[in-house]
């Protein structure tokens, strides 16, 4: 019996060669656009070398982007900068992406990773206001209804935001609000709070154990806007009995990484956090 010979080699791609080449060209063009956006001004030679793309190819990409107003060329300085159309594109994204929407999938992953309720809060004066929450399935859990408020100095999220503020703004907030005590663990002296905030800056996340409510703990990290200012905070909270000493650093790193992810999703500029250590 005669057997039919099998075709050798890999199957023919569904894309024609020209299609594959177009995708490569698009990838290169986006790389060029991204590189220009990250600098205040860059010349052709430096841009070409940094990307590993031939100078002639880089120039063709730039002139194509220039025709669409995605980049601009400064004749006097002989360098390239980002164009108005790139700004419009970014604004369109921001109009469709608010903080709560961007944060929810990140918060869900954080809750699943840590097993504790994940929270999202924004600053309002010397307080934080909770605007979102993804609850854990544990029967005993933290719950903060949307709109709930708490003083920054007695909140994991609040302390994370305080630690990221410039010193003059930090001092102005605290002088106006004071340091009210809620439990025996609340930080009610400037020295105790400033020491805690210094530790928060060093490791990249805050820790509140029984400072607002007895038996409740919270770990928070700041989220930054496009100007690099703290505009919100993400946290996990739950019974202090589940925040064991051996887990605190692991929880802290997870919260810090979640803050980095949300900052990125809202086009913010923050401080990079190590995934393994949570350090800044």
Secondary structure, DSSP 4 states (H G I P E B T S, - for coil): -PPPPPPPSPPPPSS-HHHHHHHHHHHHHHHHHHHHHTSS-B-HHHHHHHHT--HHHHHHHHHHHHHTTSEEEETTTTEEEE-HHHHHHHHHHHHH--HHHHHHHHHHHHHHHHSSEEEEEEEETTEEEEEEEE--SSSS-----TT-EEEGGG-HHHHHHHHHS-HHHHHHHHHHH----SSTTS--SHHHHHHHHHHHHHHT-EEEESSSSTTEEEEEEEEE-TTS-EEEEEEEEEEGGGS-HHHHHHHHHHHHHHHHHHHHHTT-------TTT---
